[in-house]
Amino acid sequence: MMADQTVFQDGIHEDSVLEKLGYQPELRRSFSLLGMVGFSFSIVTSWTALGGVLIVGVESGGPPVMIYSWIGICVATLAVAYSMAEICSAYPVAGGQYSWVAVLAPPKVARGMSWVTGWFMITGILAMGATNNFIGANFILGQANLSFPSYEIERWHTVLLAYLIALSSTAVNLYGPHLLEKISRGILVWNVLAFVIVIVVILACNDHKQSADFVFHDFQNFTGFTPGFAAILGLLQSSFGMCCYDAPSHMCEELVNASIEAPRAIIMSVYIGAVTGLVFLISVCFCIGDITTTAESSTGVPLIQIFYDSTNSKARAAFLRLHATEVSLYHVYSLKLIKSDRFQFMPSYWLALCK
């Protein structure tokens, strides 16, 4: 009897909530809490995101700005995440923010505000997807430059490689959606293990660590702007490192017991990202070699230069780079586009392509 009640609560109850909100259940609920945390963390993946845009922090304020701004961003993010999780618990709809606006806004403006919210969201999705592909391409080409110094990175190399990354992730979403839950669990394990390996290796191998004053006090400015403006630019790194934690809200219709598990996944991904990001930043800042050499590295990726300076080996740097490079899953992006037809603010031919 208890098992029957659990099945009813996990499946039928969540679908009935959707029907009360005016939506027809369309997706199979295959994600568990662990799988959803892995999925969300694979998108947030704060430590790799921070490493991908490390050049912003290195040039705009240096270690103090990177570390203290990260703490501030995480605190502010938790405030938003808790509020978002509360709303998600009451309205577990895959549309997320624009669906919530449609339900909670005054009826006279609900449709228009939902449309605007949805387009802001779609714009952010497209920008984030392009950025992730660009970062992945930079890591790969940066390692190629380190391994073969005669190789010069051209812009068109980066563009073509970014397209290849986008196509590979698209193929996973088109032909392997039934594998996403298992892939998400694997990515969670990969992320945690890779984080531990990277931190342990650079701290153990680096024998010329920076002083505490350099990490927590000395301000660096290679931007040409005033210190205040440089610090503001440095905030961009931390802001990029803590985003997309709303991913579970857009997967509600594929998550078992979504009204409880989706909010948990949102909060857990933020906490995991905050802790791993802080440990990563402090460790990397202690292992930075010459700050000017790092900022002006021919690889275009300061993190690769730090790996090389710490291990004094191109092979070890490549090994660490492999662990730090992650191609994000984009299932949530296509899902958002498909769900947007509920409010008909997306062109019909876009939706036909997504479906």
C-alpha positions in Angstrom: 0.0 0.0 0.0 2.8 2.4 0.9 4.6 1.7 -2.4 1.4 2.4 -4.3 1.0 5.8 -2.5 4.7 6.6 -3.4 4.1 5.9 -7.1 1.0 8.0 -7.0 2.7 10.9 -5.4 5.8 10.7 -7.6 4.0 10.5 -10.9 0.3 11.1 -11.1 0.3 13.8 -8.4 2.9 15.9 -10.3 1.0 15.5 -13.6 -2.2 16.6 -11.9 -0.4 19.7 -10.7 0.5 20.5 -14.3 -3.1 20.0 -15.4 -4.4 22.3 -12.8 -2.0 25.0 -14.2 -3.4 24.4 -17.6 -0.6 22.3 -19.1 -0.7 18.8 -20.6 2.1 16.4 -19.4 4.3 15.7 -22.4 7.6 14.3 -21.1 8.6 11.1 -19.3 9.8 11.5 -15.8 13.1 9.7 -15.8 15.4 11.9 -13.7 16.2 11.2 -10.0 17.5 13.8 -7.6 21.1 12.6 -8.0 20.8 12.7 -11.8 19.3 16.2 -11.6 22.0 17.5 -9.3 24.5 16.1 -11.7 22.7 17.7 -14.7 22.5 21.1 -12.9 26.1 21.0 -11.7 27.3 20.1 -15.1 25.8 23.4 -16.3 26.8 25.5 -13.3 30.2 23.7 -12.9 31.6 26.7 -11.2 35.2 25.8 -10.9 35.6 25.0 -14.6 33.6 28.1 -15.5 35.9 30.2 -13.3 38.9 28.6 -14.9 37.6 29.2 -18.4 37.4 33.0 -17.9 40.3 33.3 -15.4 41.9 35.8 -17.7 39.2 38.3 -16.8 40.1 38.1 -13.1 43.8 37.9 -13.6 43.8 41.2 -15.5 41.1 43.0 -13.6 42.1 43.1 -9.9 43.9 39.8 -9.6 43.5 37.2 -6.8 41.8 39.5 -4.2 39.1 40.6 -6.5 38.5 37.0 -7.8 38.2 35.6 -4.3 36.2 38.3 -2.5 33.9 38.9 -5.4 33.2 35.1 -5.6 32.2 35.1 -1.9 29.9 38.0 -2.5 28.4 36.6 -5.6 27.7 33.3 -3.9 25.9 34.9 -1.0 23.7 37.0 -3.4 23.1 33.9 -5.6 21.9 31.9 -2.6 19.3 34.6 -1.8 18.0 34.3 -5.4 18.2 30.5 -5.5 16.1 30.1 -2.3 13.4 32.4 -3.7 13.5 30.6 -7.0 13.3 27.2 -5.3 10.2 28.3 -3.3 8.4 29.3 -6.5 9.5 26.2 -8.3 8.1 24.1 -5.5 4.7 25.7 -5.9 4.8 25.8 -9.8 6.9 22.9 -11.1 6.5 23.8 -14.8 9.3 23.3 -17.3 9.0 26.8 -18.6 10.5 28.1 -15.4 10.6 31.9 -15.0 8.3 32.8 -17.9 5.7 30.3 -16.8 5.8 31.6 -13.3 5.4 35.2 -14.6 2.3 34.0 -16.6 0.8 32.6 -13.4 1.7 35.2 -10.9 1.6 38.5 -12.8 -1.7 40.5 -13.0 -3.9 39.0 -15.7 -3.9 42.2 -17.9 -0.1 42.1 -18.3 0.7 38.5 -17.6 1.0 37.4 -21.3 3.1 40.4 -22.3 5.4 40.1 -19.3 5.8 36.4 -19.8 6.7 37.0 -23.5 9.4 39.5 -22.5 10.7 37.2 -19.7 10.9 34.3 -22.1 12.8 36.3 -24.7 15.3 37.5 -22.1 15.7 33.9 -21.1 16.2 32.6 -24.7 18.7 35.4 -25.3 20.7 34.4 -22.3 20.6 30.7 -23.3 22.0 31.4 -26.7 24.7 33.7 -25.3 25.7 31.1 -22.7 25.7 28.3 -25.2 28.0 30.3 -27.5 30.3 31.2 -24.5 30.6 27.6 -23.4 31.6 26.4 -26.9 34.1 29.3 -27.1 35.7 28.4 -23.8 36.0 24.7 -24.7 37.6 25.7 -28.0 40.0 28.0 -26.2 41.1 25.2 -23.9 41.8 22.8 -26.7 43.7 25.3 -28.9 45.5 26.7 -25.9 46.9 23.2 -25.1 47.8 22.8 -28.7 49.8 26.0 -28.5 51.5 24.9 -25.3 52.5 21.5 -26.8 53.6 23.0 -30.2 54.9 26.6 -29.6 55.2 27.2 -33.3 51.4 26.8 -33.7 49.6 30.2 -33.8 46.0 30.3 -32.8 43.8 32.0 -35.4 40.3 33.3 -34.8 38.8 31.0 -37.5 40.4 28.0 -35.7 38.4 28.9 -32.6 35.2 29.5 -34.5 35.3 26.1 -36.4 36.2 24.2 -33.2 33.4 25.9 -31.3 31.0 24.8 -34.1 32.3 21.3 -33.8 31.6 21.3 -30.0 28.1 22.6 -30.6 27.4 19.9 -33.2 28.6 17.2 -30.9 26.4 18.3 -28.0 23.5 18.7 -30.4 24.0 15.1 -31.5 23.8 13.9 -27.9 20.5 15.7 -27.4 19.0 14.6 -30.7 20.0 10.9 -30.6 20.6 10.1 -27.0 18.0 11.8 -24.8 17.2 8.5 -23.1 20.8 8.4 -21.9 20.8 11.9 -20.3 20.0 10.8 -16.8 22.9 8.3 -16.8 25.1 10.8 -18.4 24.2 13.4 -15.8 25.2 11.0 -13.0 28.5 10.3 -14.7 29.2 14.0 -15.2 28.6 14.6 -11.5 31.2 12.0 -10.6 33.5 13.2 -13.3 33.2 16.8 -12.0 34.0 16.0 -8.4 36.9 13.6 -9.2 38.4 16.1 -11.7 38.1 18.8 -9.2 40.0 16.8 -6.5 42.7 15.7 -9.0 43.3 19.2 -10.3 43.6 20.7 -6.8 45.8 18.0 -5.4 48.2 17.9 -8.3 48.8 21.7 -8.6 49.2 22.1 -4.8 51.5 19.1 -4.6 53.7 19.8 -7.6 54.0 23.6 -7.3 57.1 24.5 -5.3 57.0 28.2 -5.8 53.7 29.2 -4.3 52.7 32.8 -3.9 52.5 34.5 -0.5 49.2 35.1 1.4 49.6 38.8 0.8 49.6 38.3 -3.0 46.5 36.1 -2.8 44.4 38.1 -0.4 45.7 41.6 -0.6 47.8 42.7 -3.6 45.6 44.4 -6.3 46.6 43.7 -9.9 45.5 45.9 -12.9 46.4 45.2 -16.5 43.2 46.8 -18.0 44.4 50.3 -18.4 41.4 51.5 -16.5 41.2 53.0 -13.0 41.4 50.4 -10.1 37.7 50.9 -9.3 36.6 50.2 -12.8 39.0 47.3 -13.1 37.5 45.7 -10.0 34.0 46.1 -11.5 35.3 44.3 -14.6 36.7 41.6 -12.4 33.2 40.9 -11.1 32.3 39.5 -14.5 34.4 36.3 -13.8 32.5 35.5 -10.6 29.2 36.3 -12.2 29.9 33.9 -15.0 31.0 31.2 -12.6 27.6 31.2 -10.8 24.8 31.1 -13.3 22.3 28.6 -14.9 21.5 27.1 -11.5 17.8 27.4 -12.5 18.3 24.4 -14.8 16.3 22.0 -12.6 13.3 24.3 -12.8 13.3 23.7 -16.6 13.5 19.9 -16.1 10.6 19.6 -13.7 8.5 17.6 -16.2 11.2 15.0 -16.5 11.9 14.8 -12.8 10.3 12.4 -10.3 8.6 14.2 -7.5 9.5 17.5 -9.1 7.9 19.8 -6.6 10.3 18.6 -3.9 13.4 17.4 -5.8 13.7 20.3 -8.2 14.1 22.9 -5.5 16.6 20.7 -3.7 18.6 20.3 -6.9 18.7 24.1 -7.3 20.0 24.8 -3.8 22.4 21.8 -3.8 24.0 22.9 -7.1 24.6 26.4 -5.7 26.2 25.1 -2.5 28.4 22.6 -4.4 29.4 25.2 -6.9 30.2 27.8 -4.2 32.5 25.5 -2.2 34.3 24.0 -5.2 34.7 27.4 -6.8 36.2 29.0 -3.6 38.6 26.2 -3.1 39.6 26.2 -6.7 40.2 30.0 -6.8 42.3 30.0 -3.7 44.4 27.0 -4.8 45.0 28.5 -8.3 45.9 31.9 -7.0 48.6 30.4 -4.7 50.0 28.5 -7.7 50.1 31.4 -10.1 53.7 32.0 -11.3 54.7 35.4 -12.7 51.5 37.4 -13.0 52.5 39.2 -16.2 53.5 36.0 -17.9 50.3 34.3 -16.9 48.1 37.2 -18.1 50.0 37.4 -21.4 50.3 33.7 -22.1 50.4 32.7 -25.7 47.9 30.0 -25.0 45.2 32.6 -24.4 44.2 30.6 -21.3 45.9 31.6 -18.1 44.8 28.3 -16.4 46.8 26.2 -18.8 49.8 28.4 -18.1 49.3 27.9 -14.4 49.1 24.1 -14.9 52.3 24.1 -16.8 54.1 26.4 -14.3 52.9 24.2 -11.4 53.8 20.8 -12.9 56.7 21.9 -15.2 55.5 19.3 -17.7 53.5 19.8 -20.9 52.1 16.2 -20.5 50.9 16.9 -17.0 49.4 20.2 -18.0 47.5 18.4 -20.8 46.3 15.8 -18.3 44.9 18.5 -16.0 43.5 20.5 -18.9 41.6 17.4 -20.0 40.0 17.2 -16.6 39.1 20.9 -16.5 37.6 20.9 -19.9 33.9 19.9 -20.0 31.5 20.1 -22.8 28.1 21.1 -21.3 24.9 19.3 -22.0 22.3 21.4 -23.9 19.2 19.3 -23.4 17.8 22.0 -21.1 18.2 24.6 -23.9 16.3 22.7 -26.5 13.7 21.8 -23.9 13.1 25.5 -23.1 12.6 26.3 -26.8 10.1 23.5 -27.2 8.2 24.5 -24.1 8.0 28.1 -25.3 5.3 27.2 -27.7 2.9 27.1 -24.8 2.9 30.9 -25.0 3.6 31.1 -28.7 6.4 33.7 -28.5 8.8 31.7 -30.6 8.7 31.6 -34.4 7.0 28.4 -35.5 9.8 27.3 -37.8 12.3 27.5 -34.8 10.0 25.2 -32.8 9.7 22.8 -35.8 13.5 22.5 -35.9 13.7 21.8 -32.1 11.0 19.2 -32.3 
